[in-house]
Amino acid sequence: MESNGSASRRRVRKLRCSVMNYDWGRIGIESGVARLFSLNSRVDIEGGKPYAEFWMGTHESGPSFVVEKSENNGVVIGEEEEEITAGGLSLKSWIAKNPSVLGDKVVEKWGANLPFLFKVLSVAKALSIQAHPDKELAGTLHKLRPDVFKDNNHKPEMALALTDFEALCGFISLEELKTVVRNVPEVAEVVGNLYANQVLDVNNQDGEEKAKAVLQLIFTQLMSASKDVIAKALSKLKSRLHTASQVRQLTDKEQLVLQLEKQYPADIGVLAAFLFNYVKLNPGEALYLGANELHAYLRGECIECMATSDNVVRAGLTPKDRDVHILCSMLTYKQGFPEILQGVALNPYTRRYLPPFDEFEVDRCILPQGASAIFPAAPGASIFVVMEGEGTMHTTSYEDLIREGDVLFAPADTDVKVTTSSDLHIYRAGVNSRFF
């Protein structure tokens, strides 16, 4: 029979989580992240401040903390409540003391630490053009520049739209690239006729590797251009598109690059955007990004999940340091529109999003008033976040009211049932079920 102490360690815990105030975040109460953080931490929202990311997990840059007994109104059934004596005990420290809550297979693969980081993002303006290194490159970069690349892990990730959400993701197809070279003279001018003609000369019979090699050449040439060359090209681009707008409707991509230029004047990323897929997600659609895949989030709010890492290589649309050479050499240069995940229905209210990464999966549960849903016991730990509404969370030994702003840690092998007295939107992150 399980001891009281052991059973207590295995019940659901409420968490206090961290916020990031990056300058691309939405301002004050316009930010879903700000509202979530305020409800979660009981800290007032600052009106003129950007609120960009809400972090849930064990990453040291934005840790979560286990809520102490005095803050927790939960009803514990059939056992004594365990005291948490250390004030502000971090989730990472608590897991280190109780690694069994992660599940045996998780500890065997990743050690006594959550392998995923769960986030909510509120994006007001474009994030940098970036990619995340694979494990081998992450290890190398961490050794060479530990001040910039602070861990040796890879960072595959997935964005699940809460609102209409826009991103640049991966490179356009070969035929689309040829159209850009023909119809966007500023790109051809910056890279030079030699490289532009190489793009036009490639055909589908040359094979994928030849197309990738030419794409890498033109992209590297573009990203390596001097500031003066870029400034002149963007001035010409703005003038040309302004004239064009008098006689025709600008394309979505043309409108986008003009918006990006206002956000990041004279930035090479504005021109480079012509080479990337422009992705528009509806709420409930998800986009996943593997290692060495180029992307930039543009606007909207999303749930994000990723491997526990903070490794980013940037090369445009940013005032931060750029690593153009590393980025251009590390990318896969895969072409074509990315896969959009719609989720797989688990029950009438819940959809599961399964990216091709071991570290994580995400469930989206939208419960109408009076409904209930069961999250079956998983072999790994889970984190739940309540985005809207209120209800009750039940396990075999625990019952608690939950409401918007609550974040909860559920140990491995915990059956969770959620009932609701109003519409409830709850999201769960856990280790990918295909891993087990």
Summary of the structure (lengths in Angstrom):
residues: 436
radius of gyration: 23.5
end to end distance: 25.8
largest distance: 78.3
contacts: 1507
relative contact order: 0.18
helix: 33%
strand: 29%
